[in-house]
Amino acid sequence: MRWYLDDPARGEAVEPLLRDAFDYGLEDRIIAEMARSRVAIAAVTGDVLAYSHAHAHPRAPGET
């Protein structure tokens, strides 16, 4: 990252070669739609879905 900040022109030359175009407008629309969907789901289920995953998060030595 430092090289990009030190020489933005070089970064601009390399960026098109990465073929990783980021569409900020699209990402914003996806996030807005996800937020609307959460509200719609909560209206049906009566609750807002909370994020969770199956991995434990031990908080003390020896916990699994």
ZIBEL-V582441 format. One line per field, one symbol per residue. psi: psi as a letter, one per 40 degrees, with the letter a starting at -180 (. if undefined). burial: b if it has 9 or more other ideal C-beta (glycine too) atoms within 8 Angstrom, else e. Layout:
BEGIN
psi->???
burial->???
END
This chain:
BEGIN
psi->ddddddgdddddddddedfghhgdddddddddddddddddddddeeihhihiiehigheihei.
burial->eeebeeeeebbeeeeeeeeeeeeeeebeeeeeeeeeebeebbeeeeeeeeeeeeeeeeeeeeee
END
